């Protein structure tokens, strides 16, 4: 197998391999699934939870992103027998003592929407001069029962109001460092050039596809 990696565009060229590896991505978030499928392109056969007949509510009740991601990946591996990876992402805002962090998806309550979460962040950030924040993604890969984690992080600021309608979650109020647009104003490709999830996936893909399997 010959493989070439371009770190800027996350592109891999593969030849002389018989079958793409199969992996389950343990998420019910279709936005995330499509985003990561786009990043990985045709390098793996990416399976959804519905593809393997998993309609369970996967628990994520730990206090850190790392623990939650590992919990989800092991849940699928233990019950369905598929190698699996899962991610957990948090928006960490300095002025809010690192919150919403691990509670980013349910910051405004258990039944909240993305809109509810953004509204609460903007409310809590009113009159805050320090608007520094970072998005952090942790990916846990469980392969043949062994765990390895990967991380990507992007620093930026929380904007005063929504800017853009693209992406999902907090994207319209997060402007990455050195950029003039929020994630919500960027195209899919622009976001995937520098997003926290793209960086974590790049680390994961480099490990998974270059044959560095010494941990297995």
Backbone bond lengths (Angstrom), bond angles and torsions (degrees), N, CA, C in turn:
res aa  C-N    CA-C-N  psi(-1)  N-CA   C-N-CA  omega(-1)  CA-C   N-CA-C  phi
1 X - - - 1.472 - - 1.518 109.57 -
2 X 1.321 115.87 133.90 1.457 121.38 176.20 1.508 107.52 -115.32
3 X 1.324 116.99 132.11 1.454 121.21 -174.95 1.508 109.08 -138.05
4 X 1.335 116.31 133.11 1.455 122.08 178.14 1.505 108.07 -122.74
5 X 1.327 116.94 136.84 1.466 122.10 -173.79 1.518 111.03 -122.86
6 X 1.315 116.06 127.70 1.458 121.94 175.35 1.513 108.40 -110.17
7 X 1.357 120.29 108.24 1.461 121.51 -172.91 1.509 113.59 -64.40
8 X 1.318 119.10 -24.78 1.462 120.17 -177.53 1.519 112.30 -75.66
9 X 1.325 115.99 -37.65 1.461 118.84 -174.51 1.525 112.78 -112.52
10 X 1.334 116.58 5.54 1.447 121.26 176.17 1.528 111.83 52.85
11 X 1.343 116.12 42.88 1.452 120.02 -176.51 1.524 110.16 -106.91
12 X 1.321 115.75 132.82 1.441 121.55 175.90 1.532 108.67 -119.32
13 X 1.337 116.96 138.29 1.444 121.03 172.51 1.523 107.38 -114.62
14 X 1.338 116.11 122.36 1.456 120.07 -176.22 1.523 109.38 -120.26
15 X 1.328 116.62 144.13 1.453 120.75 175.13 1.514 109.19 -141.96
16 X 1.310 115.30 160.55 1.461 122.31 173.98 1.515 112.36 60.57
17 X 1.325 117.24 47.20 1.449 118.01 170.60 1.522 108.07 -131.25
18 X 1.329 115.96 144.92 1.457 120.77 -170.20 1.517 112.10 -81.72
19 X 1.300 117.35 -41.39 1.453 119.44 -173.21 1.516 110.42 -145.77
20 X 1.310 115.75 136.55 1.457 119.73 178.17 1.525 109.34 -71.69
21 X 1.324 116.99 142.82 1.460 119.16 176.58 1.527 110.72 -67.01
22 X 1.320 116.00 149.44 1.451 121.58 178.70 1.521 109.48 -106.37
23 X 1.304 114.68 134.67 1.460 120.92 179.15 1.523 109.42 -139.52
24 X 1.305 115.60 144.48 1.459 120.73 171.75 1.516 108.64 -96.16
25 X 1.316 116.48 135.77 1.460 121.53 170.92 1.523 106.82 -101.69
26 X 1.321 116.46 113.05 1.464 122.21 -172.84 1.525 110.99 -82.45
27 X 1.321 115.69 80.13 1.455 120.64 176.70 1.522 109.48 -149.92
28 X 1.316 115.90 149.78 1.466 121.82 171.37 1.521 110.73 -103.33
29 X 1.330 116.27 3.34 1.458 121.55 -178.84 1.529 108.58 -88.76
30 X 1.319 115.75 106.13 1.467 120.48 -176.12 1.521 111.74 -64.23
31 X 1.356 116.74 -33.01 1.459 120.21 178.31 1.530 110.29 -60.34
32 X 1.339 116.08 -46.86 1.467 120.53 179.69 1.527 110.99 -63.21
33 X 1.331 115.58 -44.12 1.461 119.70 -177.85 1.522 110.94 -59.14
34 X 1.320 116.73 -47.32 1.455 120.55 -178.88 1.520 111.69 -67.14
35 X 1.345 116.62 -36.03 1.454 120.53 179.35 1.525 110.63 -64.42
36 X 1.329 116.87 -46.00 1.462 120.06 -178.65 1.532 110.89 -73.02
37 X 1.318 117.83 -35.84 1.462 120.50 175.37 1.527 110.25 -60.00
38 X 1.333 116.18 -39.44 1.464 120.92 178.50 1.531 110.57 -64.67
39 X 1.323 116.98 -40.67 1.460 121.27 -179.47 1.533 110.79 -67.28
40 X 1.325 116.65 -43.77 1.460 120.48 -177.76 1.520 112.94 -76.92
41 X 1.333 116.93 -17.73 1.461 122.92 -179.69 1.529 109.66 52.07
42 X 1.341 118.30 -126.37 1.467 119.67 -175.43 1.519 112.30 -105.28
43 X 1.323 116.40 25.89 1.454 119.12 -174.45 1.527 113.38 -81.19
44 X 1.325 117.19 -22.87 1.460 121.55 174.59 1.526 107.51 -139.23
45 X 1.325 115.93 161.97 1.454 120.74 168.47 1.521 106.71 -89.85
46 X 1.306 115.25 104.84 1.453 120.25 -175.65 1.521 109.34 -91.07
47 X 1.314 116.03 123.23 1.458 122.54 -178.25 1.520 110.12 -107.05
48 X 1.307 115.41 140.95 1.462 121.12 175.77 1.523 109.59 -90.69
49 X 1.316 115.89 171.52 1.463 119.73 176.60 1.522 110.95 -62.40
50 X 1.317 117.39 -38.04 1.472 119.87 179.06 1.521 111.15 -66.84
51 X 1.336 117.29 -31.32 1.467 120.83 178.59 1.530 111.81 -61.56
52 X 1.323 117.44 -29.89 1.475 120.50 -178.68 1.527 111.87 -103.49
53 X 1.327 115.92 7.21 1.461 120.19 177.60 1.513 114.37 76.03
54 X 1.316 116.61 26.30 1.458 120.95 178.74 1.520 109.69 -96.26
55 X 1.326 115.70 109.71 1.464 120.16 175.97 1.526 110.94 -116.08
56 X 1.341 114.75 22.13 1.461 120.92 -179.46 1.527 110.79 -76.41
57 X 1.300 115.38 156.13 1.458 121.04 169.58 1.525 106.52 -86.46
58 X 1.335 116.50 105.91 1.462 120.18 -175.04 1.524 109.29 -78.14
59 X 1.318 117.66 126.22 1.467 119.78 -177.95 1.522 112.37 -70.49
60 X 1.313 115.26 148.41 1.473 122.90 170.68 1.514 106.41 -150.71
61 X 1.330 114.74 79.52 1.459 120.70 -170.18 1.526 113.50 -119.32
62 X 1.334 115.63 25.75 1.461 119.29 179.07 1.530 110.81 -96.27
63 X 1.320 115.58 177.38 1.463 121.19 -172.62 1.514 113.75 -96.79
64 X 1.338 117.64 -4.64 1.464 119.84 -179.27 1.524 110.22 -131.83
65 X 1.329 115.83 158.32 1.452 121.09 176.68 1.526 111.03 -62.02
66 X 1.330 116.61 -40.68 1.459 121.61 -178.35 1.530 111.18 -61.10
67 X 1.326 116.18 -45.63 1.468 120.09 -178.30 1.522 111.47 -67.53
68 X 1.328 117.02 -40.29 1.459 120.05 179.93 1.519 111.89 -64.59
69 X 1.332 117.07 -43.93 1.460 120.39 -179.92 1.529 110.62 -62.35
70 X 1.329 117.23 -43.97 1.459 121.02 179.35 1.518 111.41 -65.00
71 X 1.317 116.88 -40.33 1.462 121.10 179.36 1.527 111.34 -58.74
72 X 1.331 116.34 -44.20 1.465 120.63 -178.76 1.529 111.78 -67.89
73 X 1.326 116.61 -42.14 1.462 119.70 -179.13 1.528 111.64 -65.81
74 X 1.323 117.14 -42.57 1.459 120.64 178.84 1.526 112.07 -67.91
75 X 1.325 116.83 -32.09 1.457 120.71 177.86 1.527 110.35 -57.07
76 X 1.327 116.84 -47.46 1.465 121.43 -179.84 1.528 110.75 -70.03
77 X 1.319 116.57 -45.19 1.462 119.78 -178.49 1.525 111.20 -60.61
78 X 1.313 117.38 -45.72 1.461 121.63 -176.40 1.525 112.65 -68.04
79 X 1.314 117.46 -35.90 1.469 120.73 -174.02 1.518 114.04 -94.98
80 X 1.333 117.53 -27.79 1.461 119.91 -174.82 1.527 113.71 -118.02
81 X 1.327 117.09 -12.67 1.453 120.60 174.50 1.510 115.96 79.15
82 X 1.334 117.30 10.44 1.462 121.02 178.80 1.524 110.74 -96.70
83 X 1.346 116.64 139.64 1.457 118.92 165.82 1.526 107.04 -58.05
84 X 1.307 115.98 142.63 1.464 119.04 -167.77 1.513 110.57 -150.32
85 X 1.323 114.64 149.88 1.461 118.08 167.72 1.525 108.82 -132.40
86 X 1.308 113.87 153.59 1.462 121.26 -179.53 1.511 107.73 -141.10
87 X 1.317 115.62 154.93 1.459 118.68 177.52 1.523 109.83 -125.85
88 X 1.297 114.46 158.72 1.462 120.48 168.00 1.520 106.31 -138.83
89 X 1.316 115.34 135.81 1.456 121.13 -175.11 1.516 109.72 -126.86
90 X 1.306 115.89 140.56 1.451 120.35 177.36 1.518 111.76 -134.77
91 X 1.319 115.04 143.69 1.462 121.74 170.35 1.514 107.07 -96.03
92 X 1.321 117.22 118.85 1.467 122.27 -176.12 1.522 108.85 -112.19
93 X 1.323 115.73 113.69 1.462 121.88 -174.31 1.524 109.47 -108.16
94 X 1.321 116.26 124.10 1.464 121.00 -175.86 1.520 112.28 -56.21
95 X 1.338 117.03 -48.06 1.462 121.34 -175.02 1.523 112.66 -68.24
96 X 1.322 117.35 -14.82 1.473 122.03 178.56 1.525 110.71 -108.70
97 X 1.339 116.08 25.16 1.462 122.26 177.31 1.531 112.90 57.42
98 X 1.324 115.68 37.87 1.452 120.31 177.70 1.514 115.09 87.85
99 X 1.319 116.59 -4.64 1.460 120.08 177.34 1.521 110.49 -78.22
100 X 1.337 118.67 159.10 1.468 127.54 1.58 1.527 114.68 -75.36
101 X 1.338 118.86 -16.68 1.458 121.65 172.82 1.521 113.52 53.29
102 X 1.334 115.55 -126.13 1.454 121.17 -176.68 1.527 112.22 -65.49
103 X 1.331 116.80 -16.03 1.470 120.95 179.50 1.530 112.43 -98.51
104 X 1.332 117.22 17.86 1.468 120.57 -173.69 1.523 113.69 -57.11
105 X 1.327 117.42 -38.34 1.467 119.93 -176.49 1.522 112.34 -73.91
106 X 1.328 116.93 -20.26 1.464 120.68 -177.20 1.530 111.67 -131.57
107 X 1.314 115.24 34.45 1.464 121.19 -176.11 1.525 111.59 -59.34
108 X 1.323 117.08 -37.98 1.468 121.36 -177.40 1.526 112.51 -94.60
109 X 1.335 117.34 10.20 1.460 120.54 178.64 1.509 111.95 126.50
110 X 1.329 116.11 164.22 1.462 121.87 -174.38 1.521 113.46 -61.02
111 X 1.306 118.27 -35.76 1.470 121.47 -176.46 1.532 112.18 -103.18
112 X 1.312 116.77 21.28 1.467 120.36 -173.25 1.523 111.83 -76.22
113 X 1.318 115.38 163.40 1.462 123.02 175.49 1.529 108.85 -105.86
114 X 1.352 116.28 170.04 1.460 119.95 173.88 1.527 110.29 -56.12
115 X 1.331 115.02 -40.17 1.464 120.05 -179.21 1.522 111.21 -61.59
116 X 1.324 117.17 -41.44 1.470 121.58 178.28 1.525 110.59 -61.13
117 X 1.314 116.40 -43.78 1.469 120.57 -179.02 1.521 111.71 -63.51
118 X 1.334 116.76 -44.11 1.460 120.64 179.46 1.521 110.30 -64.07
119 X 1.321 116.60 -42.56 1.467 120.29 178.69 1.521 111.20 -58.47
120 X 1.330 116.62 -42.15 1.465 120.10 -178.37 1.523 111.44 -68.50
121 X 1.325 117.18 -40.32 1.467 120.08 177.29 1.525 110.56 -61.34
122 X 1.323 117.19 -47.40 1.460 120.28 -179.75 1.524 111.27 -62.66
123 X 1.327 116.92 -37.21 1.463 120.93 178.10 1.529 110.68 -64.60
124 X 1.332 116.18 -47.11 1.467 120.11 -178.45 1.529 112.32 -69.95
125 X 1.331 116.70 -22.01 1.463 120.32 -179.11 1.521 113.19 -92.87
126 X 1.311 117.81 1.89 1.464 120.14 177.07 1.526 109.86 -59.32
127 X 1.326 116.06 131.73 1.468 123.07 177.44 1.530 113.78 67.57
128 X 1.326 118.08 14.40 1.464 120.80 176.37 1.537 108.61 -89.63
129 X 1.316 116.08 124.49 1.465 119.16 179.69 1.526 111.68 -81.38
130 X 1.308 116.32 -33.24 1.467 120.37 177.00 1.528 108.29 -86.99
131 X 1.320 116.19 108.53 1.455 120.31 -176.62 1.538 111.42 -111.95
132 X 1.334 115.82 17.50 1.461 120.39 -179.31 1.526 111.21 -67.18
133 X 1.316 114.92 141.53 1.462 121.12 -179.62 1.516 109.00 -155.15
134 X 1.302 115.81 170.72 1.462 119.83 171.49 1.520 109.10 -147.87
135 X 1.317 115.40 146.34 1.451 123.23 170.21 1.517 107.01 -96.52
136 X 1.324 116.66 133.93 1.461 120.24 179.53 1.525 109.10 -133.26
137 X 1.325 116.30 130.78 1.465 122.58 176.38 1.519 109.56 -118.68
138 X 1.314 116.31 133.57 1.457 122.79 172.90 1.527 107.85 -117.28
139 X 1.328 116.17 130.10 1.459 122.24 176.53 1.525 108.70 -112.08
140 X 1.318 115.49 130.84 1.462 121.70 175.41 1.518 108.49 -110.99
141 X 1.312 116.80 122.34 1.462 123.16 176.58 1.524 108.75 -106.80
142 X 1.337 115.91 125.30 1.459 121.32 173.66 1.523 107.30 -112.04
143 X 1.316 115.17 113.49 1.458 122.06 -177.72 1.512 108.68 -128.86
144 X 1.329 115.38 119.73 1.464 121.53 -176.85 1.520 111.41 52.85
145 X 1.321 114.76 37.33 1.457 120.77 174.83 1.511 115.78 83.90
146 X 1.338 118.05 -2.31 1.458 121.11 -179.44 1.515 110.01 -106.14
147 X 1.324 115.62 147.52 1.459 122.49 -174.09 1.520 111.64 -110.49
148 X 1.347 115.42 137.19 1.465 120.91 168.48 1.523 107.15 -141.69
149 X 1.327 116.65 144.10 1.462 120.49 -177.29 1.520 111.33 -118.87
150 X 1.325 114.55 155.60 1.467 123.09 -178.70 1.524 107.25 -136.95
151 X 1.324 116.30 150.52 1.468 119.61 -176.27 1.521 111.37 -137.45
152 X 1.306 115.27 144.97 1.453 122.24 172.07 1.516 108.97 -137.06
153 X 1.327 117.11 140.66 1.463 120.90 -178.99 1.524 110.07 -141.76
154 X 1.322 115.49 144.07 1.463 122.61 177.71 1.522 108.74 -132.42
155 X 1.329 115.76 125.43 1.463 120.57 176.52 1.525 110.08 -85.38
156 X 1.326 115.42 155.24 1.456 120.12 178.62 1.514 111.17 -176.43
157 X 1.329 115.51 -157.37 1.458 121.30 178.72 1.523 110.03 -133.68
158 X 1.329 115.24 158.14 1.456 121.77 172.07 1.527 107.22 -90.57
159 X 1.317 116.56 123.41 1.464 121.00 -178.57 1.528 110.47 -74.58
160 X 1.319 116.42 165.29 1.459 121.30 -178.44 1.522 112.23 -72.41
161 X 1.322 116.16 -25.23 1.463 121.00 -179.80 1.517 109.02 -152.90
162 X 1.303 116.80 171.50 1.457 120.96 177.93 1.530 110.96 -62.53
163 X 1.321 114.72 139.39 1.460 121.09 175.09 1.527 107.91 -136.86
164 X 1.322 115.79 108.39 1.452 120.73 -179.78 1.515 112.40 96.56
165 X 1.318 114.31 159.94 1.467 120.65 -178.20 1.523 112.57 -123.84
166 X 1.326 117.02 7.41 1.454 120.84 -179.35 1.515 111.82 -85.35
167 X 1.327 115.15 179.06 1.455 120.57 178.37 1.505 112.38 66.76
168 X 1.319 115.80 -150.59 1.463 120.97 178.01 1.523 108.95 -157.70
169 X 1.311 115.95 172.84 1.457 120.13 178.48 1.517 112.25 62.35
170 X 1.324 116.10 -129.53 1.461 122.62 -176.12 1.527 113.18 -86.89
171 X 1.317 117.98 7.08 1.471 121.46 -175.09 1.532 113.96 -51.82
172 X 1.347 120.00 -40.62 1.472 119.34 -176.82 1.535 114.89 -70.29
173 X 1.339 117.62 -10.33 1.470 118.91 -179.54 1.525 112.33 -118.48
174 X 1.332 117.55 10.12 1.465 120.62 179.17 1.518 109.64 -117.05
175 X 1.347 115.60 118.34 1.457 121.42 177.21 1.529 109.03 -109.74
176 X 1.335 117.68 114.66 1.460 120.61 -178.60 1.529 112.15 -62.49
177 X 1.311 114.88 150.29 1.460 122.32 178.75 1.521 110.26 -56.40
178 X 1.347 116.14 131.90 1.453 121.11 178.01 1.514 114.63 82.33
179 X 1.333 117.81 3.38 1.459 121.93 -179.42 1.521 110.58 -111.92
180 X 1.325 116.19 159.71 1.466 121.14 178.40 1.522 111.82 -109.84
181 X 1.330 116.21 4.20 1.456 121.49 179.08 1.525 109.96 -128.73
182 X 1.325 115.55 149.17 1.458 119.48 172.14 1.523 109.38 -76.14
183 X 1.333 115.83 167.43 1.454 119.41 172.86 1.530 110.28 -58.08
184 X 1.328 116.72 -32.26 1.452 121.10 -179.38 1.516 113.99 -69.99
185 X 1.330 117.02 -17.26 1.466 121.38 178.74 1.530 112.42 -97.97
186 X 1.327 116.54 -9.26 1.457 120.66 -176.91 1.518 111.55 -86.03
187 X 1.325 115.58 154.36 1.456 120.49 170.80 1.528 108.61 -73.35
188 X 1.322 115.28 165.70 1.461 121.04 176.73 1.517 110.76 -53.05
189 X 1.328 116.38 -47.34 1.462 121.14 -177.25 1.520 111.81 -66.63
190 X 1.336 116.71 -40.69 1.468 120.40 179.32 1.523 110.65 -61.80
191 X 1.307 116.43 -44.71 1.463 120.01 -179.70 1.525 110.92 -64.54
192 X 1.334 116.72 -40.61 1.456 120.09 -177.71 1.525 113.43 -70.65
193 X 1.325 117.12 -12.24 1.459 120.29 174.79 1.525 112.05 -72.10
194 X 1.343 116.99 -26.67 1.467 117.91 -170.71 1.522 115.07 -141.87
195 X 1.317 119.15 2.05 1.459 119.66 -174.36 1.522 111.87 -70.91
196 X 1.309 115.21 156.72 1.456 123.48 176.57 1.527 111.21 -56.76
197 X 1.336 116.66 -41.45 1.451 120.44 -179.69 1.532 110.77 -68.46
198 X 1.324 116.03 -40.29 1.468 119.47 177.99 1.526 111.30 -63.22
199 X 1.331 117.16 -39.93 1.460 120.55 178.87 1.528 111.29 -64.59
200 X 1.346 115.95 -42.38 1.466 119.48 178.81 1.522 110.67 -66.34
201 X 1.334 116.47 -41.36 1.463 120.90 178.57 1.525 111.15 -64.71
202 X 1.332 117.45 -35.93 1.461 120.48 178.00 1.524 110.76 -62.31
203 X 1.334 116.37 -41.56 1.461 119.90 177.44 1.524 110.55 -65.31
204 X 1.335 115.68 -43.75 1.455 120.99 178.10 1.527 110.82 -60.93
205 X 1.335 117.00 -48.06 1.463 121.22 -177.15 1.518 111.10 -65.12
206 X 1.322 117.40 -39.28 1.464 120.72 178.82 1.518 109.93 -59.66
207 X 1.323 115.92 -43.52 1.464 120.44 179.40 1.528 111.17 -68.03
208 X 1.324 115.49 -48.31 1.460 119.56 -171.21 1.520 112.69 -71.53
209 X 1.321 117.19 -32.31 1.458 120.10 -171.04 1.525 114.93 -103.96
210 X 1.313 118.36 -8.19 1.456 119.26 179.29 1.515 112.23 -96.97
211 X 1.320 116.18 2.39 1.464 119.27 175.46 1.506 114.48 86.03
212 X 1.360 118.13 10.04 1.454 120.38 177.05 1.516 108.42 -80.22
213 X 1.350 116.70 86.87 1.449 120.30 -174.88 1.523 110.65 -121.05
214 X 1.333 116.85 32.18 1.455 120.51 -175.73 1.515 112.33 -63.80
215 X 1.348 117.05 -19.63 1.451 119.49 -177.82 1.537 111.58 -81.70
216 X 1.341 117.26 -12.47 1.473 120.24 -175.51 1.522 110.23 -83.00
